[in-house]
Amino acid sequence: MTSTAWLSSKIDVDGLLNDLISADAALVRLDERLGKSPIREGFLERFHFLDACASLWIDGELVHLEDLVLHDASQDSRTPSHELTIANDVLRQRRRIAANKIDWALTASGITSLRGKSLMEDTPRLELKSLMVDDDREQDDLDSSIAAMDALLAKSEAVLHDIRFTKPEAKGNLIYDEDWDEEERLGEWLQVVSRNAHYPALLQCVIALDSWNTLQVFQHGNWLGRLLAASLLRQRHLVTCQHLPALNLSLKLVSREDRTTRDTNVRLRNLLGGIRAMAEFGLKEHDRLSLAHQMMSRHLVGRRSSSRLPQLINLVLSKPVVSTDMAARHLKITQRAALRLIEELNLREVTGRGRFRAWGIL
């Protein structure tokens, strides 16, 4: 389906107005709450994990939140599955988009970088000058050793350069369809985004999200479009620069039948309802974490200024689950000392096991 076919369905802005206003108000209220919150960083980090797991859920895969947290900390309890690896990619790309400028993700360089491609043909080849040792002059043993090491390093760098900048082989026909032109479909999607730039920011976002699903831009890695649609809200200044809305979580709150109905206006209305539900969930989650932060902060009364307990509180707020090893590495203390600090905060043990335990705020 081309962009012209998608645009041929008339968008009933008047019919979407009430849903647009309510979703916009809820999202702005959440962003305003985060702007003055002392737990802002921890909340946003938690939502990165939730959104990454929701992205796989939308694609029909199940990734446990605890497994993703442990995999991100390089403390896997088992061999990472293919789905867990994809969820980790979503998590890393969300962090990259949130850390960069607001308009970076939708630029040519940003999309190319997020897709994991490089402009190899435009990369100048490294010219290596051979290091020759002049045997006519007397050299001491130190100079000879240094020259030999430099020659070996130059040779190794040349070999690594050939490996690094060798163009990859053609994609296999069993995995990729040769007639599926991703570049053309991506260009069509960008045209849809530009042609609807006169609409309000949130309506632009749901149009970009729906058109990405309709055009089926990528054969693999379709989750990238949902991140690009979320970055559109940052670019239009509807949310602050570090707040990347969790659109995957909003789609999870909408049933599959409502997301894939034939009527375009009904799909857009359902997407707006999902964004409103996501923002309301974020407000409730923020209040819950704020209350937990206040309760844990009471344990700081009378503590020394060099205590590691404040750092542990920030870690617990930013991670859905925390293991003893994670706390020990983050605080740079022993595991026994980390366990004592965890016991002081009265955290809830979430695994129910005697070994390899983990704690969190429930």
BANULO-722663 format. One record per residue (C-alpha): residue in three letters; x, y, z. Coordinates in Angstrom, 2 decimals, always signed. Layout:
BANULO-722663
REC   rest         x         y         z
REC    ALA         X         Y         Z
...
//
This chain:
BANULO-722663
REC   rest         x         y         z
REC    MET     +0.00     +0.00     +0.00
REC    THR     +1.38     +3.40     -0.95
REC    SER     +1.16     +6.66     +0.90
REC    THR     -1.40     +7.94     -1.63
REC    ALA     -3.69     +5.04     -0.79
REC    TRP     -3.35     +5.77     +2.90
REC    LEU     -4.00     +9.49     +2.44
REC    SER     -7.09     +8.84     +0.29
REC    SER     -9.03     +8.04     +3.45
REC    LYS    -10.23    +11.37     +4.79
REC    ILE     -9.35    +12.12     +8.38
REC    ASP    -12.30    +13.38    +10.38
REC    VAL    -10.56    +15.88    +12.64
REC    ASP    -13.82    +17.09    +14.17
REC    GLY    -14.75    +13.55    +15.14
REC    LEU    -11.34    +13.01    +16.73
REC    LEU    -11.29    +16.34    +18.57
REC    ASN    -12.60    +15.14    +21.94
REC    ASP    -10.27    +12.14    +22.04
REC    LEU     -7.39    +14.31    +20.90
REC    ILE     -7.96    +16.90    +23.63
REC    SER     -8.27    +14.32    +26.42
REC    ALA     -5.17    +12.39    +25.31
REC    ASP     -3.19    +15.59    +24.87
REC    ALA     -4.18    +16.84    +28.32
REC    ALA     -3.24    +13.56    +30.00
REC    LEU     +0.15    +13.40    +28.26
REC    VAL     +0.99    +17.03    +29.04
REC    ARG     -0.08    +16.51    +32.66
REC    LEU     +2.30    +13.56    +32.95
REC    ASP     +5.14    +15.53    +31.38
REC    GLU     +4.52    +18.48    +33.69
REC    ARG     +4.50    +16.18    +36.71
REC    LEU     +7.83    +14.69    +35.66
REC    GLY     +9.37    +18.11    +35.09
REC    LYS     +9.26    +18.91    +38.81
REC    SER     +9.64    +15.41    +40.19
REC    PRO    +12.69    +14.33    +42.23
REC    ILE    +12.34    +10.80    +40.84
REC    ARG    +12.23    +11.87    +37.19
REC    GLU    +15.31     +9.95    +36.07
REC    GLY    +14.27     +6.77    +37.83
REC    PHE    +10.75     +6.96    +36.40
REC    LEU    +11.98     +7.46    +32.84
REC    GLU    +14.43     +4.58    +33.17
REC    ARG    +11.67     +2.30    +34.40
REC    PHE     +9.47     +3.28    +31.48
REC    HIS    +12.29     +2.38    +29.08
REC    PHE    +12.14     -1.18    +30.37
REC    LEU     +8.34     -1.31    +30.33
REC    ASP     +8.15     +0.05    +26.79
REC    ALA    +10.76     -2.40    +25.49
REC    CYS     +8.83     -5.37    +26.89
REC    ALA     +5.57     -3.96    +25.52
REC    SER     +7.15     -3.66    +22.06
REC    LEU     +7.80     -7.40    +21.96
REC    TRP     +4.32     -8.08    +23.35
REC    ILE     +2.78     -6.19    +20.43
REC    ASP     +4.80     -8.31    +17.99
REC    GLY     +3.51    -11.50    +19.60
REC    GLU     +6.53    -12.31    +21.76
REC    LEU     +6.83    -12.52    +25.53
REC    VAL     +9.83    -11.08    +27.35
REC    HIS     +9.82    -10.99    +31.13
REC    LEU    +10.71     -7.66    +32.66
REC    GLU    +13.07     -9.28    +35.17
REC    ASP    +15.01    -11.03    +32.39
REC    LEU    +15.45     -7.77    +30.49
REC    VAL    +16.73     -5.96    +33.59
REC    LEU    +19.24     -8.70    +34.34
REC    HIS    +20.32     -8.90    +30.69
REC    ASP    +20.87     -5.14    +30.62
REC    ALA    +23.11     -5.52    +33.67
REC    SER    +24.97     -8.47    +32.05
REC    GLN    +23.72    -10.82    +34.75
REC    ASP    +21.58    -13.24    +32.77
REC    SER    +20.24    -16.18    +34.73
REC    ARG    +20.05    -18.22    +31.50
REC    THR    +21.13    -18.03    +27.88
REC    PRO    +19.47    -14.95    +26.30
REC    SER    +16.71    -15.80    +23.84
REC    HIS    +16.27    -14.15    +20.46
REC    GLU    +13.28    -12.19    +21.77
REC    LEU    +15.28    -10.95    +24.75
REC    THR    +18.02     -9.73    +22.41
REC    ILE    +15.48     -7.77    +20.36
REC    ALA    +13.99     -6.26    +23.52
REC    ASN    +17.47     -5.17    +24.55
REC    ASP    +17.90     -3.50    +21.14
REC    VAL    +14.65     -1.60    +21.67
REC    LEU    +15.85     -0.56    +25.11
REC    ARG    +19.19     +0.71    +23.82
REC    GLN    +17.63     +2.63    +20.93
REC    ARG    +15.12     +4.28    +23.25
REC    ARG    +17.99     +5.48    +25.40
REC    ARG    +19.84     +6.76    +22.34
REC    ILE    +16.86     +8.74    +21.10
REC    ALA    +16.18    +10.21    +24.54
REC    ALA    +19.84    +11.19    +24.98
REC    ASN    +20.20    +12.89    +21.57
REC    LYS    +18.75    +16.12    +20.26
REC    ILE    +15.01    +16.28    +19.77
REC    ASP    +15.22    +16.28    +15.96
REC    TRP    +18.02    +13.71    +15.61
REC    ALA    +15.93    +10.55    +15.28
REC    LEU    +13.99    +11.73    +12.21
REC    THR    +17.03    +12.97    +10.30
REC    ALA    +18.72    +10.91     +7.61
REC    SER    +21.76    +10.27     +9.78
REC    GLY    +19.58     +9.42    +12.77
REC    ILE    +17.43     +6.89    +10.92
REC    THR    +20.52     +5.34     +9.33
REC    SER    +22.21     +5.02    +12.70
REC    LEU    +19.13     +3.57    +14.38
REC    ARG    +18.81     +0.99    +11.61
REC    GLY    +22.37     -0.13    +12.32
REC    LYS    +23.70     +0.79     +8.90
REC    SER    +26.82     +2.73     +7.96
REC    LEU    +27.84     +4.62     +4.86
REC    MET    +30.70     +2.28     +4.01
REC    GLU    +31.06     +3.49     +0.45
REC    ASP    +31.60     +7.04     +1.70
REC    THR    +34.14     +6.03     +4.31
REC    PRO    +37.64     +6.97     +3.22
REC    ARG    +40.06     +4.10     +3.31
REC    LEU    +42.78     +4.43     +5.87
REC    GLU    +46.18     +4.92     +4.32
REC    LEU    +48.89     +3.17     +6.27
REC    LYS    +52.48     +4.12     +5.86
REC    SER    +54.92     +1.29     +6.21
REC    LEU    +57.48     +1.76     +8.87
REC    MET    +60.96     +1.03     +7.55
REC    VAL    +63.91     +0.53     +9.77
REC    ASP    +67.11     +2.02     +8.49
REC    ASP    +69.73     -0.65     +8.92
REC    ASP    +72.50     +1.68     +7.81
REC    ARG    +72.37     +3.60    +11.02
REC    GLU    +73.15     +2.15    +14.33
REC    GLN    +70.17     +1.76    +16.60
REC    ASP    +69.98     +0.51    +20.07
REC    ASP    +67.82     -2.41    +21.12
REC    LEU    +65.02     -0.17    +22.38
REC    ASP    +64.55     +1.59    +19.04
REC    SER    +64.56     -1.71    +17.17
REC    SER    +61.93     -3.17    +19.47
REC    ILE    +59.69     -0.12    +19.14
REC    ALA    +59.99     -0.15    +15.34
REC    ALA    +59.11     -3.85    +15.19
REC    MET    +56.08     -3.29    +17.41
REC    ASP    +54.91     -0.37    +15.27
REC    ALA    +55.22     -2.44    +12.11
REC    LEU    +53.21     -5.25    +13.69
REC    LEU    +50.50     -2.84    +14.86
REC    ALA    +50.29     -1.27    +11.41
REC    LYS    +49.88     -4.67     +9.78
REC    SER    +47.20     -5.68    +12.30
REC    GLU    +45.32     -2.42    +11.78
REC    ALA    +45.31     -2.96     +8.02
REC    VAL    +43.82     -6.43     +8.45
REC    LEU    +41.16     -5.17    +10.87
REC    HIS    +40.34     -2.32     +8.50
REC    ASP    +39.65     -4.73     +5.66
REC    ILE    +37.36     -6.76     +7.90
REC    ARG    +35.53     -3.74     +9.32
REC    PHE    +34.78     -2.03     +6.02
REC    THR    +34.03     -5.03     +3.85
REC    LYS    +30.53     -4.73     +2.43
REC    PRO    +28.15     -7.39     +3.72
REC    GLU    +26.88    -10.11     +1.45
REC    ALA    +23.43     -9.99     -0.07
REC    LYS    +20.57    -10.84     +2.25
REC    GLY    +19.26    -14.37     +2.08
REC    ASN    +16.07    -14.98     +0.13
REC    LEU    +14.75    -17.24     +2.87
REC    ILE    +14.64    -14.34     +5.33
REC    TYR    +14.26    -11.25     +3.13
REC    ASP    +11.97    -10.64     +0.17
REC    GLU    +13.88     -9.20     -2.78
REC    ASP    +10.81     -7.27     -3.97
REC    TRP    +10.41     -5.58     -0.58
REC    ASP    +11.97     -2.15     -1.11
REC    GLU    +12.47     -0.79     +2.39
REC    GLU    +14.01     +2.45     +1.18
REC    GLU    +11.00     +3.24     -1.00
REC    ARG     +8.54     +2.42     +1.77
REC    LEU    +10.52     +4.52     +4.22
REC    GLY    +10.38     +7.43     +1.79
REC    GLU     +6.62     +7.01     +1.47
REC    TRP     +6.24     +7.05     +5.25
REC    LEU     +8.31    +10.22     +5.53
REC    GLN     +6.05    +11.81     +2.92
REC    VAL     +3.02    +10.92     +5.03
REC    VAL     +4.65    +12.57     +8.05
REC    SER     +5.53    +15.74     +6.11
REC    ARG     +2.11    +16.05     +4.45
REC    ASN     +0.34    +15.97     +7.80
REC    ALA     +2.66    +18.42     +9.55
REC    HIS     -0.14    +21.00     +9.78
REC    TYR     -2.09    +18.88    +12.27
REC    PRO     -1.60    +19.06    +16.06
REC    ALA     +1.44    +17.24    +17.37
REC    LEU     -0.40    +14.31    +18.93
REC    LEU     -2.51    +13.77    +15.82
REC    GLN     +0.67    +13.78    +13.73
REC    CYS     +2.05    +11.12    +16.04
REC    VAL     -0.89     +8.72    +15.71
REC    ILE     -1.00     +9.29    +11.93
REC    ALA     +2.70     +8.42    +11.71
REC    LEU     +2.14     +5.39    +13.91
REC    ASP     -0.84     +4.11    +11.94
REC    SER     +0.75     +4.75     +8.55
REC    TRP     +3.90     +2.87     +9.60
REC    ASN     +1.82     -0.17    +10.48
REC    THR     -0.19     +0.15     +7.26
REC    LEU     +2.78     +0.58     +4.94
REC    GLN     +4.80     -2.16     +6.70
REC    VAL     +8.04     -0.31     +6.10
REC    PHE    +10.57     -2.88     +7.34
REC    GLN    +10.47     -6.63     +6.99
REC    HIS    +12.27     -6.97    +10.31
REC    GLY    +12.67     -4.48    +13.12
REC    ASN     +9.23     -2.94    +12.70
REC    TRP     +9.51     -1.65    +16.28
REC    LEU    +11.71     +1.20    +15.06
REC    GLY     +8.72     +3.03    +13.58
REC    ARG     +7.04     +3.22    +16.96
REC    LEU    +10.13     +4.87    +18.42
REC    LEU    +10.29     +7.33    +15.53
REC    ALA     +6.64     +8.24    +16.06
REC    ALA     +7.33     +8.83    +19.75
REC    SER    +10.29    +11.06    +18.91
REC    LEU     +7.93    +13.15    +16.79
REC    LEU     +6.28    +14.36    +20.00
REC    ARG     +9.64    +15.58    +21.27
REC    GLN    +10.38    +17.30    +17.98
REC    ARG     +7.00    +19.10    +18.10
REC    HIS     +7.73    +20.16    +21.72
REC    LEU     +4.65    +18.48    +23.13
REC    VAL     +6.86    +16.84    +25.77
REC    THR    +10.21    +17.84    +27.20
REC    CYS    +13.41    +16.73    +25.53
REC    GLN    +14.26    +13.80    +27.83
REC    HIS    +10.73    +12.38    +27.98
REC    LEU    +10.18     +9.83    +25.21
REC    PRO     +6.54     +8.71    +25.47
REC    ALA     +5.99     +4.96    +25.77
REC    LEU     +3.90     +4.40    +22.65
REC    ASN     +4.48     +0.65    +22.79
REC    LEU     +2.86     +0.61    +26.20
REC    SER     -0.07     +2.63    +24.85
REC    LEU     -0.55     +0.13    +22.01
REC    LYS     -0.50     -2.71    +24.52
REC    LEU     -3.45     -1.11    +26.27
REC    VAL     -5.47     -1.25    +23.02
REC    SER     -6.86     -4.56    +21.80
REC    ARG     -5.56     -5.98    +18.55
REC    GLU     -9.00     -5.74    +16.94
REC    ASP     -9.19     -2.02    +17.73
REC    ARG     -5.68     -1.42    +16.37
REC    THR     -6.32     -3.19    +13.06
REC    THR     -9.90     -2.18    +12.22
REC    ARG    -10.53     -1.13     +8.61
REC    ASP    -11.81     +2.36     +9.44
REC    THR     -8.89     +4.78     +9.63
REC    ASN    -10.66     +7.25    +11.91
REC    VAL    -11.62     +4.46    +14.31
REC    ARG     -8.00     +3.29    +14.42
REC    LEU     -6.78     +6.81    +15.15
REC    ARG     -9.41     +7.24    +17.85
REC    ASN     -8.34     +3.98    +19.49
REC    LEU     -4.68     +5.00    +19.34
REC    LEU     -5.50     +8.29    +21.03
REC    GLY     -7.38     +6.37    +23.71
REC    GLY     -4.35     +4.16    +24.25
REC    ILE     -2.08     +7.19    +24.68
REC    ARG     -4.47     +8.65    +27.22
REC    ALA     -4.55     +5.33    +29.13
REC    MET     -0.74     +5.17    +29.04
REC    ALA     -0.45     +8.70    +30.43
REC    GLU     -2.94     +7.95    +33.20
REC    PHE     -1.02     +4.79    +34.05
REC    GLY     +2.16     +6.86    +34.16
REC    LEU     +0.59     +9.30    +36.62
REC    LYS     -0.45     +6.44    +38.91
REC    GLU     +2.98     +4.84    +38.63
REC    HIS     +4.64     +8.16    +39.43
REC    ASP     +2.50     +8.60    +42.54
REC    ARG     +3.34     +5.06    +43.65
REC    LEU     +7.07     +5.58    +43.19
REC    SER     +6.90     +8.98    +44.89
REC    LEU     +5.29     +7.40    +47.94
REC    ALA     +7.93     +4.66    +47.98
REC    HIS    +10.65     +7.30    +47.68
REC    GLN     +9.28     +9.20    +50.67
REC    MET     +9.09     +6.05    +52.77
REC    MET    +12.63     +4.96    +51.89
REC    SER    +13.97     +8.48    +52.48
REC    ARG    +13.00     +8.19    +56.14
REC    HIS    +15.85     +5.71    +56.57
REC    LEU    +18.30     +8.48    +55.65
REC    VAL    +17.66    +10.40    +58.86
REC    GLY    +20.79    +10.36    +60.98
REC    ARG    +22.91     +8.68    +58.31
REC    ARG    +26.42     +9.82    +57.50
REC    SER    +27.04    +11.93    +54.42
REC    SER    +29.20     +9.13    +52.99
REC    SER    +26.42     +6.54    +53.27
REC    ARG    +25.64     +4.51    +50.14
REC    LEU    +21.96     +4.25    +51.04
REC    PRO    +20.85     +7.25    +48.89
REC    GLN    +22.52     +5.66    +45.86
REC    LEU    +20.73     +2.40    +46.56
REC    ILE    +17.39     +4.22    +46.74
REC    ASN    +18.01     +5.78    +43.33
REC    LEU    +18.96     +2.38    +41.92
REC    VAL    +15.81     +0.75    +43.27
REC    LEU    +13.66     +3.52    +41.80
REC    SER    +15.26     +3.22    +38.34
REC    LYS    +15.23     -0.60    +38.08
REC    PRO    +12.11     -2.76    +38.38
REC    VAL    +14.20     -5.44    +40.11
REC    VAL    +17.59     -5.26    +41.81
REC    SER    +19.84     -8.20    +42.63
REC    THR    +22.57     -8.27    +45.23
REC    ASP    +25.27     -8.30    +42.57
REC    MET    +23.70     -5.33    +40.77
REC    ALA    +23.63     -3.32    +43.99
REC    ALA    +27.19     -4.30    +44.88
REC    ARG    +28.53     -3.27    +41.47
REC    HIS    +26.60     -0.01    +41.39
REC    LEU    +27.59     +0.99    +44.92
REC    LYS    +31.11     -0.48    +44.65
REC    ILE    +30.77     -2.45    +47.87
REC    THR    +30.73     -6.11    +48.80
REC    GLN    +27.66     -8.23    +48.26
REC    ARG    +27.25     -8.72    +52.00
REC    ALA    +27.27     -4.95    +52.57
REC    ALA    +24.77     -4.50    +49.74
REC    LEU    +22.51     -7.13    +51.30
REC    ARG    +22.56     -5.29    +54.63
REC    LEU    +21.55     -2.04    +52.93
REC    ILE    +18.73     -3.81    +51.10
REC    GLU    +17.46     -5.22    +54.38
REC    GLU    +17.44     -1.73    +55.89
REC    LEU    +15.08     -0.49    +53.18
REC    ASN    +12.64     -3.38    +53.76
REC    LEU    +12.34     -4.09    +50.04
REC    ARG    +10.06     -6.83    +48.77
REC    GLU    +11.79    -10.01    +47.60
REC    VAL    +10.24    -10.89    +44.23
REC    THR    +11.70    -14.30    +43.35
REC    GLY    +10.70    -16.35    +46.38
REC    ARG    +13.97    -18.25    +46.23
REC    GLY    +16.68    -18.77    +48.80
REC    ARG    +19.49    -18.12    +46.30
REC    PHE    +19.89    -15.70    +43.38
REC    ARG    +17.26    -13.45    +44.89
REC    ALA    +16.09    -10.05    +43.65
REC    TRP    +14.22     -7.17    +45.26
REC    GLY    +11.94     -4.44    +44.01
REC    ILE     +9.12     -2.01    +44.75
REC    LEU     +5.77     -3.76    +44.37
//
